[in-house]
Amino acid sequence: MEKFLIKRLFQSVFILFLASMIAFAVIHFAPGDPLYMYTTPGVAQVELSPEEIEQMRQSLGLDGSIVEQYIRWLGNTISGNWGKSVINYRPVLEQINERIPSTLALMGTGLIISIILAIPLGLISGSNENNFIDQIISFFTYIGISIPQFWLGLILIIIFSMNLKWLPSSGMRTTGVESFWDLAKHAVLPVTVLVLNNLAVFIRYIRSSTINELNQDYVLAAKSKGVKHHDILIQHVLRNCLLPFITVVGMNISTLLAGSIVIENVFAWPGLGTLTLNAINNRDYPLVMGTVIISSVVLLAGNLIADILYQIVDPRISLEE
């Protein structure tokens, strides 16, 4: 286990390095200037001299070639200085620390609910292949996979917020209210959208794995010995379905994170997604790089946890291999 963790640590550092290089190049070669609000006629509220603009570039680390800027940024980041936002001059790490708990709460809640619902529904669907129950579950999974998250979010807002007025349409809390119930009401719609999309994917995978396992020789042998169908599902089929399912969950974290970015902007959820999109729109290079690094760390950590759980479920599997 120790060798595996050390190996994954070095791999993660290398992946973070590549991700930072690619992201840095993309945002710097993209059209626009982080100082456009100070240099664009009709947009700038205060006219600045060329000397003042150049001084701002130097203070924000935007002077020099792209290679020089990257080396400077990398050195500062490693030392713990993630820079300041071009827009509000607040430290990047401070803004990320404020937002990431909201995103992790949204992702974590959506993932846990999706897994809890997907396992029994997938087993039921797979063990009743092509009958009425399977067709109903499959019908809703196809809908869940097909509907875009932003469109589903808007539909839920129209129905439950604008028409029925049951749930709030945006934000994380009501101003001046700190109760858990208020937070839960704000989270219902975004979590629902996140769950429906991931639930559909998970159910389809559990279903196909269940169908495959039920056709294996060991299941046929158990049936011939009079073992109950329910016992076969729980004691044998479920265990073998969980092994590849853990890998699917780990791989799906990237989709979950991307979905949370869309959902956060639809519901104005104050998380990492809204922070990232605002930073991109404002060409806020330091903040964009900060969110890219944190997002990469979340993805790598999720995959690592999935690998460790894989061995916990089946100790016969060696992570060293």
N, C-alpha and C positions, 0 to 999 in steps of 0.2 A: 504493500500500500504506500509506504514512504517513497519508494522509487517511482511509483506511478504519479504521486502528487508532485514530486520534484520535476519529473518529465513534463507534466501538464503545465506546471508553472512556467517553465522555459518556453513551451509552445505558446502559452497565453501572452507572454511578454513579446514574443516575435509577432504574433497576430495583431496585438495592440499597436506595435510599431508600424506594421504595414497599413493598418486601418487609419492611423494618424497621418501617414504620408499621403495616402490616396485622398482622404478627406481634405487635407490641407491644400493639395494641388487643385482639387475640384472647386473649392470655394474661392480660391484666388484667381483661377482662370475663368470663373463665371462672370458674366457681365455685371457691372455695378461697382460702387465704391463705398466702403463703410463710412466715409466722410462726405457722402453726397449731400447730406442735409446742411453741411457747412460750405460746400463748394458749388452747389447747383443754383443758378439764378432763379428766383421765384420760389425756391424752397427754403433757402437759408434765411433764418430769422435775423441773424446778425452777420454783417459782412466782415470777413476776416482777411487779413493781408496774407500773401503767399508765405511770409515768414512765420506767421502764427499757425497756418495750416501745416507747414512742415514741422513745426514744433509739436503739434498734436500728433502727427504721424510718428515722430520719434518717441513720444511718451507712451503711445499705444503699441509700439513695436512694429509699425507698418512701413518703416523705411528700409531701404536695402533690397537686394534681390530676394526672390522667393526662397532660395536655398538658405540664405542668411537668416531670413525671417523664421524658417522652419527650425534651423539649428538653435536659434535664440529661444523660440517657443518651447522646443523639446527640453532644453536645459532648464528653463524656468519651471516647466511642468514637473520634471523629475525632482526639483528642489522644493516643490510644494507651492510655487507661485504660478497659479493658473491665469493670471492676468485679470484685467478689469473689462467690463462691458464697454463697448464703444458708445452705446446709447445712454446709459444711466451711470456709468463709471463705478458701479458696484462690483465687488470682487466676484468673479465667475463661480468659484467654489461655494461662496455664500449663497448665491442664487440657486445653484443646483441642490445644495443641502436642504433648502426650503421646499423644493418641488419634488424631489425624488421619493419621499415617503408617500405622497399622494399617488404617484404612478405605481409604486410597488404594491400599495394597498389595493388599487384597482386591478392590477394584473394578478396579484395573488388571490384575491377573492374570486375573480373570474375563472382562474385556472382550477382552484379547489372545487368550486361548484361544478365546473365542466367535467372533472374527473369523477366526482361522486355520482353524477347523473349518467355519465357515459358508460361506466362499467356495467351496471345492471341492465340498462336499456340495450347495450350492445350484445350482452349475453342472451337476453330475451329474444332479440331480433335474430341473432345467429342460430339459436336453438329452435327457432320456429321458421326456418327458411321457407320463403315463398308463400306462407300462409297469410291470413288477414292481418295478424298483429305485425308481422314483418313488413308487410306492404305499407301499413300506416306509419310505422317508425321510419321506414326508408323514404316515404313521401316527404315527411317533415325534415329529414336530414338533407334531402336534395334542395329543399327550399332554403334551409339554413346555409348551405354551401353557396347557393346561387345569388342570394340577395347581398348587394354591397352594404357594408356596415354603415357608411354615412347616410345612405338612403333609408335604411331601417331605423337609424337614430332619428332622422327627421320625421318619419311616420309615427314613431312612438311619442315624440314631442307633440305632434299635432293631436294625437288621440288622447294621451294621458295628461298632458299639461295644458294645452290650449282649449280642448273641448270638454273633457271630464274634470279638469283642474284637480286631479288627484295628487300629482307629483310635480315637483319643481323641474323646470326645463334646463337650468344651467347652474353652474357654480358648485361649490362643495358644501357650503354652509349658508344659512340665512344670517344676514348681518345682525350681530348682537345676540345670536343664539348659539350656545355651545353644547347642546345636548346630543347624545349619541343617536337618538331617534331622528333628529334633524339631519345629521350626517347620513344616516341610513336611507332616508327618503331621497336625498340628493343622489345617492349612489345607485338606486334601484335601476334607473333607465340605462346609464352607461354600462353597468355590470351586466344587465340583461342582453344588451347588444353584443358585448364581448363574449358572453357565455354561449349564445345561440350559434355564433359562427364556429367557435372551437368545439362545442358540443357535437355539432354535425360531423366534423372531421373525426373526432374521437370515436363516435358511435360507429361510423363506417369501418374504421379500422378494427375495433373490437368485434364487430359482426363478422368481418371476413376472417379474422383469426379464429373465432369460435367455430365457424363452418369448417375451416381447415382442420382444426383439432378434433372435431366430432367424427371426422372421416379417418382418423388415425387408427392403427391396429390396436393400440392399448385401450382405446375407448370401446371398440367392438368387443375386445376380450372382457372388459369390465361389464359390459351389458350382458354378455353370455353367462357371466357368473351371477347375474341377478342384482348387481349394484344399481341402486336407484338413480334415475336420470339426474335428479337434483344434486345428489352426492357426487356424481361424475363431473357435473359442471363446476361445483364449488371446489372440490378437492383436487381435481386434475386439470380440467380445461382452463379454469380461471388463472391458475398459477402459470401455465404455459403461455397464456395470452398476455399476462402482465409483463413478461420479459421484453418482448419487442415493443409493447405499448409504452414502456418507460422511455425507450429511445425516441419514439414518436413524440412524446411529450417534451423531451429535451430539445428536439429539433424544432418543435412548434413554438418555442419561446420567442424566436425571432419574429414569427408571424404575430404572436401575442403582443409583442412590443410595438410592432408596426401598427397593429390594430388599435392599440391604446393611444397612439399618437393621433390617429384619425378621430377616435371617439372623444378624446379630450378636447379637440377643437370643435367638434359638433356640440358638445355639452358644456363648453367653457370650463372644463375641469382643470383646476390649477396644478397641473403636473408637469412632468418633463416634456411631454409632447407639445403642449402649448408654448412652453419656453423655447423649444427647438424651432418650431415653425416661426415664431416671432423673431428669433435670432437670424434665421435664414432670410426672412423678408427684409430685415434691416441691415443685412450684410454685416452682422456683428460677428466677425471672425473669431475672437477669443471665446465667445459664448457658444458658437457653433462647435468649435473644437472640444470644448468642455463637455457638451452634451454627447458628442460622438464617442468620446473616451468612456464616459460613464455608461452609455448604452452598450458599448462593446464589452465592458466589464460585466454587466448584468447578463448578457448572452453567454459569455464564457463561464460564468459562475453557474448558470442554469444547466449548461451541458455537463459541467463537472459533477454537479449534484446528481444528475441523471445517471452518469456512469457509476457513481458510488452506490446509488440505490439499486442499480442493475446487479451488482455483486451481493448486496444485502438480500435481495429476493432469491438469488441463486448463488450460494457460496461456492459452487463448483467452478464458477467463472473466475478466472484470474485476471485482474486488471493489469498485471505485469505484461501479459501477452498482448 
